[in-house]
């Protein structure tokens, strides 16, 4: 695989693209505060070039994520539309309604189910399928806390609908387990998992529809740039869809391996990360900026 081009800013390649599909957590913010250079770059791109579709593996509908962006202080000018794994997952839930589902995840994700027709089971033994949005309490729990209950589900051959393929995310300075880590455990137990978020096709079809609609025309896929910090989600998804990808390697979960002791981009470390995952990136930067 060829080495990615190192960028100091989006402006170096912005004229090559008519739309952006940009990850949120790890590129736009860290769950506690916005990344100002990244936000400013998106604002400028949107003003000068074209639509910016934020594409997130959040298990919640896009309306909830927009409210979170507002609360964090991410400027509205930094994005044109928001598409989430929750949006894509709702189609999976409607197809399995009324269930009942064993809803595995925090109460804050309850809006995912509104209008889907899904009913709920109190225990795994009573469920027709699992709907997983995350751990019940991601501040203290780990996937191992769920092994016994997931074993019961696997023995009953229940399908897990995983609303967030992310394994981990960085919240401030803390690493948090996400629904994807539970899906990984469930598969090791022999369970079947269905996902609609990155890197899977369903969420990209929603994102392309938003980009085309906001641009007022069909945007050629070679004129769409994906931006993200996650190898198994953002980079893998772009590779699957045949999109150019800007890997923001220094602001998310891969930063310890992508930066040197002085906090600068380590090109050899980035190359090892990509090769180890069997993935390729068109461009790489320490953090998104203009």
Order of alpha helices (4+ residues) and beta strands (2+ residues): beta-beta-alpha-beta-alpha-beta-alpha-beta-beta-alpha-beta-beta-beta-alpha-beta-alpha-beta-alpha-beta-alpha-alpha-beta
